[in-house]
Amino acid sequence: MCYTYGTLEEYITKMLRDIDVFHPHQMNIEVIAPRLGYAVHYYPYGSAYADNVIFLDDRLLPEEQWQAFGHEVCHAKLHEGDQRLITAMMRDYQEVKANNFSQLFCIPTFMLQRLQLPNDERRAIWVLQELFGVNPDFAQKRLEQYCRNLCSR
């Protein structure tokens, strides 16, 4: 089996390796945020990014905070400008991109490839949830995304 990496997956792999993140147990806010140079503040509003600070909604479950963190890292790394000042179409585009980034960031392909996942989809989803601290829907979507890019040799 082989896997076709996309440009974004290559970017995320390099970014994580550059900050010495190689294993699922390192995939958490407390490890990654300072290594990327971001402060994280928790508050009771929607998640956001501004001036090297990632604001996470403290009302979210821990796995939802992790997924939101991945989303905000995309805005921090790849998007410029204040979303309040851009067109609705550009804001929507950035949100779609940040959601996709979050999938690839929270469960990185290079880590996923090293796993021996169960053949049973339900069990595989559970493994991803446990290893990467994501919710079931997120894990299922990421597993489907990963499987679509697998190829046979």
Secondary structure, DSSP 8 states (H G I E B T S, - for coil): -EE---HHHHHHHHHHHHTT--SGGG-SHHHHHHHHT-EEEEESS--EEETTEEEEETTS-HHHHHHHHHHHHHHHHH--S-GGGS-HHHHHHHHHHHHHHHHHHHS-HHHHTT----SSHHHHHHHHHHHHT--HHHHHHHHHHHHHTEE--
